[in-house]
Amino acid sequence: MRAQRYLLAGTLTVIPIWITWVVFKFVFGQLSQVGTPWVKAMSAAVEGPAPSAAALLVHPWFQQAVAFFITLIGLYILGWLATRMAGRRILDLFDRLMHSIPMVQTVYGGTKKLLSALQQQPEEVQRVVLIEFPHPGMKTIGLVTRTLVDSASGQLLAAVYVPTTPNPTSGYLEVVPVESLVSTDWTLDEAMSFVISGGAVAPEKVRYYPETHGTKGSAPAPATEPSG
């Protein structure tokens, strides 16, 4: 029994560490790929006057570390420019350039619109909702990005992004009737913590059933069989 208890405690301890490692490994890998070409260029530049320094730069661990910090500095400078008038003009020119390239404009423009949509609260519905997915009887966390109107019936629809666990950058896009959404009072941060942690980190309560089933989200009363 003691060995089983220790194994269970060890498993519960390593799960959050593993999830955190998976997320940060993904982010670090993406940043390192952006900065690695700059490190290789630095190595080639100092190879003549300082061959020992060039040899140090070509080590994979050093390349990743320097690339990571160079990328962070670049992001900081980009954020600083984005808050200045001249920087905003440069970014506007870059946006127009990206939108003028076929295919690229679809990916670039769609990504910007998604990020912008997640920063703004929809007018008709809550941001964080529950929807029936992947089939009736099961529900999952979804993020409403915008609302649509059915051209035939005039019914109000919602575009709902369903993030996956533990990597919320991949997911599904569902179009759901607004009346089928179950609104929650969770914030976006609470919803993302819930997804990334596999449900381990979450508020104590959530409305599972629509409001029509009860004033406080209670389950519908079981049907009674007719007498006789």
Secondary structure, DSSP 8 states (H G I E B T S, - for coil): -HHHHHHHHHHHHHHHHHHHHHHHHHHHHHHHHHHHHHHHHHHHHHTTT-HHHHHHHTSHHHHHHHHHHHHHHHHHHHHHHHTSHHHHHHHHHHHHHHHTSTTHHHHHHHHHHHHHHHTS--SSS-SEEEEE-SSTT-EEEEEEEEEEE-TTT--EEEEEEEE-SS-TTSEEEEEEEGGG-EE----HHHHHHHHHTTTSS--S----S-GGG-TT------------
